[in-house]
């Protein structure tokens, strides 16, 4: 049961999916229940995967979430006095109601770049018109690029509350606007992902309504949860992880249990895998978890990062399908797609399911994201989905240590352990070398993207790398482990006097100082620009994203050379170089 709203003695109840022997089946119906006798009166045909339901001025408003494949989010209005026929109001991911108005936001995130764009609009119930212009005035710039998790209206004052997250381990932020959309204040919401704002009266009403209806809804449908639990038996041999905080591995005689901690809710497990030898029968009485038959021989890989990892482990041949082919610069993949040995399975956000089915893969490797709601049809194929959450580790060596897990997946345990041991040795030696430097320059990172500048948090792997390279990151105090969108003015205030500036970009020709100033004239006001201490990495020709996540020692060496060139005489950086004029 996802949402409930009451209107004229009727309860409008959304149930997004059913779970049966066939798996998860997204629904296209809204239940209408008589609130007096709790009997089902009718069902309404609505867009697939109905979720949020609200009532205002005798009308029902619904947001459906789509099927995470070819059907996206949609907003609908249902008028009980006009035959309960759903009317489309556009595309929206969240909404709230108040004073004869419905406030919508369409919060879209590009999961390849982790950038979010918000579009705010409204619907006037009295005039039955959609206003495509934003109902917000003087909103902070970061609100346009933050993931909106909730919107609520104070029934007494009419104030509009909007809660956002930055996909990090820090608390979310609440923004308050008055009834006319004027910005009033923002404040820490006290938790990572704000979901709902209630006055005390509203809260009690919601509790009573939910308690009254939940039994009825359970009788109408069965909605299965997606949580995964596991239990570790005493005889297991735990492999000690030295840096990875979201990964645990326990070996038993007949299988290996790998538990991935939820990076966004560290008290929960994101996924538990039971690795079993594919040459042997599946062991009996296994604990709860996803059985993965290893070594993998027919994997579908979503990210070039993990394709490169399999290559590093000597198992590029196990890649039989890829998503987002345009990002794979690996010759093995490009040549394989041309000669038919590897299948192009389309865009990772909307993969070609039929091609994946035809491949008969033994696993699908992809990067999870917060509150994904599952993986649509891909998650229902009965193929193990390996949630590669390595990117959420907060230290460079923590992410690199996932090589040990990936080695287990492809039958290269010893090689994975050996590779990581060598990476660790070289990284720590470079860190010790940087500690000998007599100065600590300051450093700024990245560029403005659209209206926001995405700044790596102080607890991110980038922030850790700067510190280990003997530099002071100007945003080291940010508690985030992910990126935080900021206004240019905020970045300029902190980074104007930074000694160095490291950027990444993607274009056929290497960027120059002249071109950078042409991109945005205010870049020239930074000290690092004036003193020609900007170092860039052109990812169009340099395999930065393919290599650096699991070779932080090479990236660290580049940074030590840039910040303290006297410590590494004769070394030429692999990724970064000073911009030409």
Phi, psi and omega in degrees: 000121185258319184209150180224138172217144179252138179210117176052047177079007178245143176256124178258115191239128178259129173233114193287323184206161172250150174240120178220196182298336180277355181106211181268128180236112180294138185266160179231029185228148173244124180284138172244116188240136175289118185291339181284313183248000179057035177258142177290123180265318181195171172235143182250134176285120181228177177296154188298142175068058179294138183228274186284130180230130179223155176240141174204129175056041177076015179233152180254135178239133188228138169245124174258146187263358181074190183250013179063021179224265182263354179242124182261192180293151177208148176249136182225152173243139179236124180254106180300333181276359181230044174079010178058028180276121181295137177240129181287136177245000179124198181255125181209148178252346179201161182200165171209163183230154176175134175055050176066020177233147172242125181255126183243154167222138170251105184256101184253131180241128172274108186281356171281326181246354183056041176247140184241141175233127181253136173238117180260135175210174185218164177228123178271114185291321182296319181264353180056045181231145175265130175254109184287346178285149180295139178275000181263144179234137178057034180290141175305143186302325185292340181293336180288344186230018177255149182283116182280120181259338180201155169219137179214155178241133173286114184298330183281310184264338184083004179297143180256126179250132179233124180251136184229164172228160177247020181053053180217182180274003180272166178293154174284175182237140177252133177247133179245131176238151176282178186298341178266004178087008179281133181294133181249307184194167169226153182203158178294131184276351178087004178202172188287314188230089181299130185250320185205141175248131179229142158285164182299319180296314179300321182298314180295320177300316182296319179298313181297318180294316181295318180297325182290325190259340191301321181296318179299315182295322179297329177287333181278327183206161176244118182249114184275144178272166183251009182286152181233134179235163179209159174228135182262121180286150186297330185280001181289149178256108183281128175274122184288125173265123185277332185227327182290122183264345184253015187226131172224141182230125178233126182260131176243167182304321187251355181197168175239127179263123177243119180249131177251117178289141178293113183295339183264348175211086193292356175273356183241162175262128177287315183198144174240129180245141176245103183275120180235147181293119184291346177277354181241156175300152177295126181301150177276160174058039175289148174291173181293137180160175178270120179282127177238121179274119185241155003283149177295139179232344182221077185260143168260126187241126182275329189241140177297333178302313183279335170298318178294325178296315179298322176297315179301327179275005179078021185232038175300333180295341180282350178280111180248348178207148178224150167250154181061051185305327184300339181268351181274109176265359180297122178304325181300322181282312181299315178294321180297322178291324180292322183265004175087003180281336178235139184259132173280111185264015174086198181285137182297334178281341179211069186291160177279099186298319182299319178294320179295318178299315180298330181290334186051058183289155175266354174190157174238122182256120180213164178266124180282162172221162187297135176053045182292336183074020183095187184239032176060220181296330179301319181288350182254009183279350185080009177262131179304128175260113180273110182275100185276083185270022182301328184293347179270000173294150185258009175222148180302318180287333176297316178291316181299331182292344175296346173306327181294321176293312182296329174298319177298323182295324186252019177072027181233050182301310183297319181293319178299315178297318182293317179299315181294320180301320179291319178299314179301314181301312182290321180297312182295325178295319178292322177298316178296321179297315180297329180294343180277350182297147182271354179222161177228095179291161176264152186219142175244154182228153168067187187227166175291137179235106185067233181269355185234155175248114183274110186259129176292133180293160180295336179263010176282167177298326177297313178300320178294321179298315179302315180297316181291338179273003176083033179232156176257111179286131186293341177247030181298334182282347176297126184282357187287149172261346176253197180269149181236123177286132180226155175287153181304318183300321179293316179295318180298320180301321181272327190252002184305321186257014178299140182288323182232158180216119180252129182230157172233144180205168182225109178198158184300321182252146179297140182287148179242167176298320179298316180292321180299318178293324177294323178301316180202109191300330184289346174304327184294348182277349180283143179303316181299328175290311182298323183266007175058052177238041174258125180246127184242154174236115180271099184288354175293325182242349182249127184283056184296306184290334179287323190255315193296328181303325181249013171225060181296339180294326178289317178296319178298321179297319176303313184292319177299319179297319181291312185282327184223070187301333181293341182277342182226061180297134178090351180272133176255120181304144183275323188256317189252146175212153179294138180297145173280162181293000000 
